[in-house]
Amino acid sequence: MNASSVRVVQGKDGTPIMVRDEEPFFVDRWRDVETGNEIVNEYRLVFDFREGLFVEITQRLEGSTGEFSWEVPLDQIGEEALTKLKESGSLERIRAKVKEIMQGLTENLDSLFFDPIGDRRRF
């Protein structure tokens, strides 16, 4: 996976509010013994600028278009999912994108508070 698999979600005003990995770092398949349905859970890493870092788990029935998802903190995913997260590079991709966004926001703030000539001594 590469950095292009990271997506920035923006608010109505264009401000970044979330960075999420488009590709799952872990896919868990299992069969419900009562119904016989095969269930697929896809785990994606998400950084929300208000809520912090968490894992979004999306669940669907194999062959179905319907799905639902929920969010869990990193300390609530299983050992196998945590190992896959560490191996995936997802943490590094999210970190790099958040860093890039924060640098851009800092540059924008600098342009608001300092004159375009660059004279910062008066502040």
N, C-alpha and C positions, 0 to 999 in steps of 0.2 A: 504494500500500500504506500501511497505517497501523499504529499501535502494537499493535493487536489481533492482528496477524499474528505477534507474538513470543510464544513459549511458554517458560515457566519449568519446567524439569524438577527435581523435588525427590527427595531421598533418602528412605529409609524413615522417618527421624526428622523429616521435613518441612523439612530444611535445603535451600536451593537449591543445586544442583550444576551446572546448565547453563542457558544461555539460548540458544534457537535460533529462527531465523527460519523460520516455517512456509511462507512462499512462496519459491520459488527466485528468486534474483536473475539467473540465467542458465540457459537451456535450450539444449542443444546436441543437434541431431539429425544422424545420419549413417547411411549404409547400408554394411553389411559386404559387400564385393564378393564374398567367397567364398560366403557363405550367402544373400545377398540380403535379410537381415533388416535392418529399420530399428531403430536403437538410439537411445535417448534418455538423455542425461545431464542431471540437474538439480543445480544448484549452490546450496547453502544456507550461510549464514554461521552459525557456532556459537561461543559463548563458553563454555568450560568453566572453572569456578573453580579447577580443579587443573591443567589442561593449557594454558589460554590460548585465544587466538583461532585458529580454523581454518575450513576449508571442508569441508563434507560433500558428497560427490558420490554421488548415487544413480543407478544405471544399470538400465535395464529394456529389454526388447524391446517394440517398439510392439505393442499388442494383447495383451500378456501380463500376468499378475498377479504373476509372480515378479520380484524385484529384489534387488540387493545394493548396498551402499554402502561407501565408504572415506573416510578423512579425509586432507587434505593441508594443509600450511601455505600461507599466502597467497602466498608467493614461488614456489610451484610451480604456480600456475594460469596459464593462457595470457593473453596480452595482451588478447584480446577479452573473456574472462571478467572480468579485472581492471577493464577499462573499464566493463563492465556493473555490476560491484559498486559502483564509484564513483558511477554514475548512479542506482542503485536506492534509495539511502537506507537500505540495510540496516545499514551501519556505525553510522549515527546512531540507528536503532531499538535495536540491541543495546546501544550505549553508554548510551542513556537508561534502558533497563531495568536494566542492571547498576548504574548509579548509584542508581536507586531502591531496588534490593535492598540495596546497601551502606549507604545512609542508614538503611533500616529495621533492618538488623543493628546499626548503630552506636547507634541509639536503644534497641534492646533491651539492648545492653551497658551503656549509661548507666544504665538502670533497675536492672541487677544490681549495679553498683558504687556507686551514689549513692542516698541515702535519698530517699523520695518527696517530702519537703518541699523538696528542692533545695539542701540545705546541702552544698556541695562543698568548703568551706574545710578540713574536717578531713582531706582526702586530699592 
